[in-house]
Amino acid sequence: MNTSEVFRDFRPLDSGNFQSFCELRKVSAGEILVRQGEASSEFHVVLSGNLRVVDQRTGEDFFLARLLPGDVFGEMSFLDGSPRSATVVAESDSDVLTMTRSGFCLLMTANPHLGTLVLIYLGRMMAGRLRVTDEKIASMAHERDNRELSELRRLISGIRVSARNTADGPDSAGLL
């Protein structure tokens, strides 16, 4: 795994120091790691395997993303203690590093510099995801506006045709 892509400014996965504050979890294909709506205070780093992120609010799994080695998830609940926003299921046998809030507090005490870098990374990652989401929302709004404008033009065209037909109809000749 290319850890420089995971943590751009530092390499905590190469560091026994970072790993010593995490739990290594081995998960089997089909196992749920994170369940939407549950409270949690940990984030995860995929070391091997692949995971599927799904939204289950409709009662069915709506695919949101695929997580591969180097990907991080669960950071929002880790930072703010809010319930999980999605469910994460292992698609294959996978190894995942789990950092709990209490483990992070211990890391901050033992190595404040590394803990600060972790927070900076999580902030950058969340900002990047927010930017992508903002772009998708703007694109969807633009597409919706174009559809509505197209529909409005079609309606206006229909009204014009109807008005012409009425003006050119048999009654209009007798009025002149």
Summary of the structure (lengths in Angstrom):
residues: 176
radius of gyration: 26.5
end to end distance: 84.6
largest distance: 96.6
contacts: 487
relative contact order: 0.16
helix: 51%
strand: 22%
